[in-house]
Structure formats: C-alpha cells, structure tokens
Amino acid sequence: MNILLAMIPAFLWGTTYAVTKYATPDWPPILLGAIRALPAGILLWFIKPSWPKREQWRGLIVLASVNITLFFSFIFVLAVNLPAAIAGVGMVSVPVVALLY
C-alpha cells in the first residue's frame, strides 16, 4: 500500500504535460501556470503561522515572481510549443541549469 501511495505524486506530476497539451488550445499558458500554483499558495496562506515583516515583502515578491510566476509560465509555454515529453525534460533540467549558474 505504501508503494501505491508513493506512486500517486509521480503519476500526477507525469500527467501535467499531457493535460497541459490538451488544455492549452483553449486556455492561455500563463493562466494555466497560475491555476497550477494557486492551490498550493492558498494552502500555504492558511497554514502560515505569521506574516512576513514589512521589510521582507520586497524580497518575497521578487522571489515569488522569479520562482513561481516565470517558472510556471515558461513551463506552460514550453508545453504549448513542444511535445509533452520534451516539456517534461525541460522542467526536470531546471535544477541542473540552476546548479551551473
């Protein structure tokens, strides 16, 4: 049973690009990226024990813009222009590229 539970996130992650390829003719890729990140953001908003201090907001907004907004937007733009499997490889290669810089 534990193995099946461990397979669920991998399955859901793997279907992201096939679903994206299916959904992008009707939905803009940047909106799909926002929809993908929104549930996690809402969940974290409710479980966060405290709000950032005033001086932390600028850095937080910059980090969120780069890490979430651009990342998910580029992934969905990749999925529109490339086959789903290659878009998946593009996402998996992000940590390697980040490590090189």
N, C-alpha and C positions, 0 to 999 in steps of 0.2 A: 504494500500500500504506500509506503514512503517513497518508493521509486516512482510510482504513478504521480504522487503529489509533486515530486521534483521535476517531472516532465511537463507539467502544466505551464510554468513560465516559459520554458523553451519553446513549447508549441505556440503559445500566444505571441512570443517575440517573432518566431519564424513566419507567422501568418500576417504580420504587419505589412509587409511589402506586397503580398498578393492582394490584400484588401485595399491597400493604397492604390495599386494599379487599377483596381476595379472602380474605386471611388473618385479618382482624380478627373475623369472626364466631366463629372457633374459638379465637383467641388474644387475651389482653388486650393493649391497645395499648402499655402501658408495658413489658411483657415484649418485645414486638416491637422497641421502641426500644432496649432493652438488647441484644438479639440483633444489631441492626444495628450498634451501636457496638463490640461485643465483639471482632470480628476485628481491627479497627484498633488497639484497645487492647492486645491480646495481641501484635500485631506490633511496636508501639512499645515494649512492655515488653522484648522481646528485643533490639531494636537500640539501646536507650538506653545510652549509654556509661557513665553514672554515675547513682546515685540522688540525689534531692534531699536537701539538708541538713535537719536536724531542724526548724529554724525556717521552712523553706519549705513544709512539709507542710500547714499550716493554710490558707494561701492557695491551694495547689494543690487541696485538697479543695473549697474554696468555688468556685473557678473551674470545676472539673470538674462540680460539682453544677449550677451555673447553665448552663454552656456545653454540656454533653453531656446530663446527665440531664433537665433541664427542657426543653431544646430538642427532643430526640428524642421525649420523652413528649408534648409539645404537638403535634408534627407528626403523630404517630400518632393522637392524639385527634382532631385536625382531619380526618384521613383517615377516621375512623370516622363522623364526623358530617356531612361534606361530600362532594360528588363529588370524585373523584381529581384532576381538572384544577384545581379551586379549591384543594385542599390543596397542590398544587404551586405555585400562585401565592402561597399563604400563605407557603411556605418561601422562595421567591425574594424576597419582600418583606422578609424579616427584616433583611438588611443595610441597606436603606433606612430602616427604622424605627430600627435601631441608630444610624445616622448622624444622625437627627433628635434623638436623645437624647444 
